[in-house]
Amino acid sequence: MVTLLLFIILLGSIIFVHEGGHFLFAKLTGIYVYEFALGMGPKLFSFKKGETVYSLRAIPIGGFCQLAGEDDTEDPDVPKNRTLQGKKPWQKFLVMFFGAGFNFISAILVLFFIGLIFGSTSLDPVLSNVTEDSPAYEAGIRKGDEILEINGHDIWTIDDISLYLAIANPEEENTFEVKKENGDVETYKIKPEKETIDGTERYIYGIEMKGEEQHGFVSALEYMVVKTGSLFKQMAVTLVNLFTGGIALNQLSGPVGIYEVVGAQASGGIASILYLFSFLSINVGFINLLPLPAFDGGHILFIIIEKIKGSPVKPETEAKFHAAGLFLLMLLMLYVTFYDILRLF
């Protein structure tokens, strides 16, 4: 029950922030907002203030901010200049962008809060330990070594090490460029050792990465900046590898997978839960800005097209584009959830 409650609060908070960004900028630009909803499905609770209905819905996944003129339907009770379609391109851009924008802002602020209150961890890619008789140890890597490159990819943080090992081919030797404690730079070829634990295959290199804990305003600020950049890099590299085949679709996680992660992170305390909020917020924001149908980035794409051609795309054309994208997105969610469930057994 605790995990379920945390899951609902965590996702609800991220969605609230995202839709709150759309809502705030819709109001600031004078767009008529029919409804601001948290959750999907049947209404559990609602009230109307001014022209907008605020509602809580039964399914705690998703939410929406319903704007006048967002689709191809016309409302005779709403003036054209109060619809999304009736606004200038820069105003529409602000409304569409700041859903993701608020996710980014909230994630960055929470990372700073973590560093300031709970302490921040150094993200320098220096190994805290190398297990004896492991593939890395046998190759010559030692505690205190700094990883400079993995398979030709520059390494700037501990997160980069995890990222590039996750997309590396574990059946082949992987190249590590390492700076030793005496300043020498060495190159090693390492093939991980395969282990099967509780039916799950794992590939072990034998390296451990645990940054030094730091405290103070400056350390928190540095942690916020470096960690934010690292999370954005993870998203960019992951997406590129999805399109190039480096990562399979069935490796992605949906709501079921996120629920499992929430349960695991809960044991780490408040700081772990807050970090998960930042991680998921940046993921949600980043994905929503992709120029794909049904995403905010898809709407922004049409705004850019409008600016280039000097006139809006027909609302019915854009509506069909987003409807098709929403259908494909639902199929993807079903596919990902199916594999999430398979991984539980």
N, C-alpha and C positions, 0 to 999 in steps of 0.2 A: 504493500500500500504506500509506503514511504517513497519508493522508486516511482510509482505511478503518479503520485502527487508532485514530486520534483519534475517529472517529465512534462506534466501539464503546465506547471508554473514556468518552466524554462522555455518551452515552445511558445506558450501564451505570451510571455514577455517579449520574445523576439518578434513575434507577429504583431503585437501591440505597437512596438517601436516602429516597425516597418510601415504598417498601415497609418500610424500616427504621423509619419513624415508626409505621406500622401495627403492626409487629412489637413494638416496644418497649412501646407502650401496651396491646397485647393481653397481653403478659407481665405488665405492671404491674397490670392489672386481673384477672389470673388466668384468662384465656381460653386454652383448649387450642389450640396452633398445630400443625397437621399438618406443614406444609411452608413453608419460606421459599425461594423460587426466584428466581434472576436469569436472565432470558431465558425463551424459550418453546420448545415442541416437545420432542423427545427429550432425555433426560438425558445429559450428557457426563460429569458427575462429581457424586457425592453422598455425604454421610455423615450419620449420625444422632447427635445429642447430646441426651441426655435424651429427651423425647417428640417432638422436632421433627427433621424431615429438612431438611438444608440442601443445595440443589442448584444446579448450573450447567447451563443448558440450551442447545441448539444454536443457536437463533435469537436473535441479540443485540438484540432489540426487545421490550420488555415485561418482565414479571416478576410475581410474585404472592406473597401471604402468605395461605395457606389456613387459615382459622379454623374451629373447630368451631361449628356452628350458623349459619354464614353463609348457607346455603341452606335448603331445606325438608326436607332429609334428617336423620334422627335417628341418632345413633351410640350404641348401648347401652353402649359401653365408656367413654363420656365423660359425667360427671355433668352434669345440667341447669345447675347453677350455674357450670360451667366453659365454657359455650357463649356465643356472642355474644348469642343470643336470651334467655339466662338472666340477662343483666346489666341493671343499671339504665340508664335512658335517658342519664344524664350520662356513664356509663362507655362506652356504645356511641358516644356523640358524640365522646369523646376519641380512641377508636380510629380512627373514620372521619375525623376532622378532621386528625389529626396526620400523615397521609401528606402532604397538601398543606402542613400547617404546617411540617414538616421541610424541604420544598422552599423555602418562604419564608425560613426561618431560615438555611439554607445559602446561598441566593442573597444575602441581606443581608450575611452574614459575608464572602463572597467579594468583594462590591463594596467593602467596607471594606478588605480585604486588598489589592485592586488599587490603591485610592487611597493606601494607606499605603506600599506597596512600589514601585509603578511610577509613582506620581503620579496625581493626579485632574485632571479637566478641568472648568473652569468651565462650567456649563450655562446661564448667562444668555443670553437670546435676542438677542444682539447680533451683527450681521453682520460677518464678518471680511473679506469682499470682495464686490464687485458687479462682474460682468464688463461691460466697456464694450460698448455697442451691444446689450446683452441687453434683453429686455422690462422687467425690473425697473429697469435703468439708464435706459432711455428714459422710464420713468414718473416717475423722480426719486428713486428709492431709492439710498442711497449707503452705502459702508463706514462702520461705526460706528453705523448706525441700529439702534434697538431695536424689534423687532416686538412690538406690544401685542395685536393681534387679527388673525385671518385668518377672513374670512367670518362675523364675529360671535363666533368662539370665542376665549376668553381664552388668551393665550400666556404661559406661565411659564418654559419651558425651550427649549433648542435642539431637543430631541426633539419638543416640541409643534409646532414649525414643520414638521418632516418629516411628522409624523402628519397634520396637517390639510391639507397640500398633497397627501398621498397619497390622501385621500378627497375632495378637491375635484374639481369637474368641469373637466378641462383644456380643454374645448371652449368654455368661457365665461370671461368676465372674473371674476377673484377679487379680493375686497376686502381690502386690507392697511391696518391702522391702525398707524402708525409714529411712534415718538418720535425726533426728530432730536437730534443731539449738543448743539444749543443749547437743548433742552428743549421746542421746539415739537412739537405732535402733528399729523401730516398723514395724510390718507386717500388711498390710491391704488387704481386699478382696473388689474389686470394679467392679460393673457391669455398663457399660456406659448407658446413657440415649439416646434413639433413637429420632431423630428429622427429619422431612421432610421439606426441603427448596427448593422451585421451582421444586418439583418433585424428588429431590435427597435426598436419605437417608443418614444421618450422625449420628455418634455415639459420644456423648459428655461425656468426663470425667470431664471437668471443670478445667483443669490445663493449665497454660500458661508458656512458656519457652522463655525468652528473655535474652540472655547473655549480660553482661556488655561490652560496647565498649571500646577498648583499642587502643593505638597508639604507634608507635616506631618500630625500627628494630627488637628488641628481640621479641616483641609481634607478629609481622608479621611472624617471623620465626617459633614461636611456633604454631601460627594459621595454617601455611602452613603444618607443620608436622602432627598435630592432625587432621586437616580437611582431608588431604590426606588419612590417616589411616582410618578415619571414612567413607569416600566414598568407599574405597576398601572393608571395612566390609559390607557396605550396599549391594554392588554387590554380595559378597559371600553369604550372608544370603538370599538375594532374589533368587539367582540361586538354592540354596539348597531347598528352599521352593517351587520353581517351580517344581522341580523333586519329592518332597515329597507330593505335593498337597496342601501345605499351601497357595500358591498363584495360582490363575487360569490364564490360558493363556490369557483369555479375559480381564485381568486386565493390561496387558502390553500395551505400547503405541508405535505407529509407527510414520511415518512422520506427519500425521494429528494431532495426539496427541501432538507431539513436537511443531507443529505450534501453537497450542492453548497455550502451556506453554510459548513460546516465546512472544506471545501477552500479557500474564499476567505479565511476568517478565519485559517487556519493560517499564511499568509504574514505576518500581523500580529504573530506571536510569542505568548508565553505569556499576556500580558495580554489579548489579543484572544480567545484560547480560553477563558480564565477568565470574561471578560465574557459570552461566548456561553453558558457554563454557567449564569450567573445569569439571563440573559434567558430561556433555555429552562426553567429551574427554576420561575421565576415563571409562565411560560405554562402549564406542566404543572399546577402547583398551582392556579392560577386556574380552568382548565378543569375540573379534577377536582372543584371545589367547586360547579359549576353543578348546580342541582336537577334533573338529567336521569337517566333510567335508565342503569344500568351505571357511572355515575360515583359517586365518594364522596358528592357532593352529593345524589344520588338516595337513597342510604342515610340521609343526614342528614335528608332530607325525611320519610322514614318514621319516623324517631326523633321528629321534631317532631309528626307526626300522632299517634304513640303517646302523647306527652305531653299533647296536647290532648284526645284522646278517652279517655285513662285506661287504655287497654289496647293491646297490640301488634296490628298488622295481621297477618293470617294469613301465616305464612311462605311458603306456596305461592303466595299472591297476590303478595307482594313478589318472589318468585323469578321468576314469569312476567313481571312488569314489567321486571325487570333483564335477563332473557333476550331480550325483545323489543328492548330498548334496545341490547344488545350486538350483535344482528343488524344493526340500523340503523347502528350505529357502524362495523361492518365494511364495510358498503356505502359509507359516507362515506369511509372510508380508501381503498377501491378507487378511488372517484371522484377523490379528491384526488391519489392516486399516479398515476393515468392522466394527469392534467394536468401533474403534475411531470415525467413522462417526455416528454410532448409539448413542453414548454418546452426540453428538452435538444437538440431537433432543429430 
